[in-house]
Amino acid sequence: MDIEINYKKLIATGTITALAGFLLSGPIAFIIVNLIQPQPAWVSPEVFVEHYSIVQDLPYYFGFLLIGGMLMIAAGIYLDYKETDQKTKFLLLVAFGCTSVFCTLISFNYICQTTFVHNLATHYTPENNFAISTFSMTNPLSFCWANEMWGYGILGIVTILISGYYRQRNRIIYRLLYINGIGSLASVAWVIIDVNWVMTSGGLISYFAWNVLMIVLILMMYRDTQKKYSM
């Protein structure tokens, strides 16, 4: 019994950590950056460097909370599943593996922005232009944006894979996990066609809608762990 409770505590801790990451790296960091030192739309590396501030890296620092929380959720769900359905158990194990891939891809991006691009900008020389264009997420055509969208596409696969855990527990969570997965994969398909979409009005609206969906999902998953405790 103690082991089971600990696994639910792991899920609960993961949801709190991920929620903090979603809120801080998303809407809160967006407001802070735009109030203190906004970065204009991408024109060139020189314009990026001219307007660069370490404040603009806040979303990426907070993002580490998000990816750590999602890893704890995936691990907790896999360990807590006690049903006899071996297919679901296998899918939850695959979900944990995919979450590890997601964490690796997105961590790479955050390290690039907070350390690599940061140093290219603060110690700028014209020779840095190619690397800044290639890795700065201000540039929608950068490698890191493609990597970001694929990373969150994989997280979408994770939410589909872990939905089986909630099939009998909470049908709303079950359906929302599927909706997120389908939407995330559709976004990957869209950026394959035109990666500039991420910086359009439609792309930004989709980004904030996705944040709202994930925040609602995470809150519902946290409440689910509390209900199970009381039983």
PyMOL commands that set and color helices and strands:
alter all, ss='L'
color gray80, all
select helices_A, chain A and resi 2-36+45-51+54-80+86-122+126-135+143-166+171-193+195-199+201-230
alter helices_A, ss='H'
color red, helices_A
deselect
rebuild
show_as cartoon
